[in-house]
Amino acid sequence: MKRYSGRHEGYAAIVTVDGHRLDPRFDLWNHSPTGFEWGYGGSGPAQLALAILADHCGNGEEAFNLHHRFKWAVVAELPHRNWMLTSEDIDQAIQAIRNQEMAAGGVS
């Protein structure tokens, strides 16, 4: 099980996966050239959502399709100082997003 964690050091937002820096995946989309952020719904949180999902899912297209909903459901709610998510937490969030879409008649 992977562990994703974030912390602030001064003005820098540091995000790791299993102790290694998380790739921001600018190759998929560049929301925030200044890097990751969390705890609200802006461009830094969108980049973080995309990067987490791309790493977790191993599929850039799936990550791209889910990342805005994941941003609002998870990343926007993360505490400012530091946080940790496991693979299981992310799987549960993805399933909840898909369940909401199915209940609303959408397709994921």
Residue pairs with C-beta under 8 A, 6 or more apart in sequence:
1 86
1 87
1 88
2 17
2 18
2 55
2 56
2 86
2 87
3 17
3 18
3 84
3 85
3 86
3 87
4 15
4 16
4 17
4 22
4 52
4 55
4 56
4 84
4 85
4 86
4 90
5 15
5 16
5 82
5 83
5 84
5 85
6 13
6 14
6 15
6 16
6 36
6 38
6 48
6 78
6 82
6 83
6 84
7 13
7 14
7 81
7 82
7 83
8 14
8 80
8 81
8 82
12 35
13 35
13 36
13 37
13 38
13 44
14 21
15 21
15 22
15 36
15 48
15 51
16 22
17 52
17 55
22 36
22 51
22 52
22 55
23 51
23 54
23 55
24 32
24 35
24 36
24 47
24 51
25 47
25 50
25 51
25 54
25 55
25 60
25 63
26 33
26 47
27 60
28 50
28 54
28 60
28 63
28 64
29 47
29 50
29 64
30 47
31 43
31 44
31 46
31 47
31 50
32 42
32 43
32 44
32 46
32 47
34 44
35 44
35 47
36 44
36 45
36 47
36 48
36 51
37 43
37 44
37 45
37 47
37 48
38 44
38 45
38 48
38 75
38 76
38 78
38 80
38 83
39 45
39 76
39 77
39 78
39 79
39 80
40 76
41 71
41 72
41 76
45 71
45 75
45 76
46 67
46 68
46 71
46 75
48 71
48 75
49 67
49 68
49 70
49 71
49 74
49 75
50 63
50 64
50 67
52 70
52 75
52 85
52 90
53 62
53 63
53 66
53 67
53 70
53 90
53 94
54 60
54 63
54 64
56 63
56 87
56 90
57 63
57 66
65 108
66 94
66 97
66 108
69 97
70 93
70 94
70 97
73 93
73 96
73 97
74 85
74 89
74 90
74 93
97 108
98 108
101 107
101 108
102 108
